Amino acid sequence: MNSVDEMEVAKRVGVTMMSNDKAAQALEIKLLEIRPGFAKMKMVVRRDMLNGLDICHGGMTFSLADTAFAYACNSRNKKTVAMQCTINYVAAAKEGDELTAFAEESSLSGRTGVYDITIVNQHEKTIAHFRGTSYGTSSTVY
């Protein structure tokens, strides 16, 4: 498959997944870019995403990272699920912050892949680092 075909596959995966992704829709996560092994997604921190300390709930940040991870590891139209994920929070996000997640494939070998996701705010300040390990199934996304 040539790179043009791979890009078309990734775009179709993105459209297919986003149309079915109820969690991303509820959190108003937007897919900004997708290509093989990569996804860029954005979410604005809303008031209902704040915790008791009046900062973005860690679960919301994790959800954005996990969503970008899912799109990146499924971008080749191989249905892929998470095996393991970790996150390190390095700064707090506040209401109104625009968070962008950059998911990049670090390794792909057989059915397993490793993906690194960095989340930054609108000032390019790093909010969190996420790493996910994926497992590919024998099914396709579309």
C-alpha positions in Angstrom: 0.0 0.0 0.0 1.4 3.4 -0.9 1.4 6.4 1.4 -1.6 8.1 -0.4 -3.6 4.9 0.2 -2.5 4.7 3.8 -3.5 8.3 4.4 -7.0 7.6 2.9 -7.3 4.5 5.1 -6.4 6.6 8.2 -8.9 9.3 7.3 -11.7 6.8 6.8 -10.8 5.1 10.1 -11.0 8.6 11.8 -14.4 9.4 10.2 -15.8 5.9 11.1 -14.6 5.9 14.6 -15.7 9.5 15.4 -19.2 8.8 14.0 -19.5 5.8 16.5 -17.5 7.3 19.5 -20.2 8.3 22.0 -17.6 9.1 24.7 -15.6 11.5 22.4 -18.8 13.1 21.3 -20.0 13.7 24.9 -16.6 15.2 25.8 -16.6 17.3 22.6 -13.3 15.8 21.5 -12.4 16.8 18.0 -10.1 14.9 15.6 -7.7 17.4 14.1 -5.4 15.1 12.2 -4.9 11.4 11.6 -2.3 9.5 9.7 -0.8 6.0 10.1 0.4 5.7 13.7 -0.6 9.3 14.6 -3.6 11.2 15.8 -4.0 14.8 17.0 -7.1 15.6 19.0 -8.5 18.6 20.9 -10.8 19.1 23.9 -11.9 22.3 25.7 -12.1 22.0 29.5 -15.7 22.7 30.5 -17.0 23.6 33.9 -18.6 20.1 34.3 -15.1 18.6 33.8 -13.7 20.2 37.0 -12.9 18.3 40.2 -13.4 19.5 43.8 -10.2 21.5 43.5 -11.6 23.5 40.6 -9.1 22.1 38.1 -9.6 19.6 35.3 -10.4 16.1 36.6 -7.6 13.7 35.8 -10.1 11.3 34.3 -11.0 13.9 31.6 -7.3 14.4 30.7 -6.9 10.6 30.6 -9.9 10.3 28.4 -8.5 12.7 25.9 -5.2 10.9 25.8 -6.9 7.5 25.6 -9.0 8.7 22.7 -6.0 10.0 20.8 -4.2 6.7 21.5 -7.2 4.7 20.2 -7.3 6.7 16.9 -3.6 6.4 16.4 -3.4 2.7 17.0 -6.5 1.9 14.8 -5.4 4.2 12.0 -4.3 1.3 9.8 -7.8 -0.2 9.9 -6.8 -3.0 12.2 -9.2 -3.1 15.2 -6.9 -2.5 18.1 -7.6 -2.3 21.9 -5.6 -1.1 24.9 -3.7 -3.6 26.9 -2.1 -1.2 29.3 -2.0 2.6 29.9 -0.2 5.0 32.2 -0.3 8.7 32.6 1.8 11.3 34.4 0.2 14.6 35.2 2.7 17.4 35.1 0.5 20.5 35.3 -3.1 21.3 36.1 -5.6 22.3 33.4 -8.2 24.9 34.1 -11.7 25.7 32.9 -11.5 27.1 29.3 -8.1 25.5 28.6 -7.8 24.0 25.1 -6.1 20.7 25.5 -4.4 19.1 22.5 -3.3 15.5 22.5 -0.5 14.3 20.1 -0.5 10.5 19.9 2.6 9.0 18.2 3.5 5.4 17.5 6.8 4.5 19.2 6.8 0.8 18.3 4.8 -1.7 16.3 5.7 -5.3 16.2 3.3 -8.0 15.3 0.0 -7.4 17.1 1.4 -5.1 19.8 2.2 -1.4 19.7 3.5 1.3 22.0 2.2 4.8 21.7 3.3 8.0 23.4 0.8 10.8 23.9 1.6 14.3 25.0 -1.1 16.7 26.1 -0.5 20.4 25.9 -2.6 23.5 26.6 -3.2 26.4 24.3 0.1 28.0 25.6 2.0 24.8 24.6 2.5 24.0 28.3 2.7 20.3 28.8 -0.2 19.0 31.0 0.4 15.2 30.9 2.4 12.4 29.4 0.6 9.1 28.6 1.9 5.8 27.3 -0.3 3.1 26.0 0.3 -0.5 24.8 -2.1 -1.8 22.2 -3.1 -5.2 21.0 -4.4 -5.7 17.4 -7.3 -8.1 16.8 -8.1 -9.9 13.5 -11.0 -7.5 12.8 -11.1 -4.2 10.9 -12.6 -0.9 11.9 -14.7 -0.5 8.8 
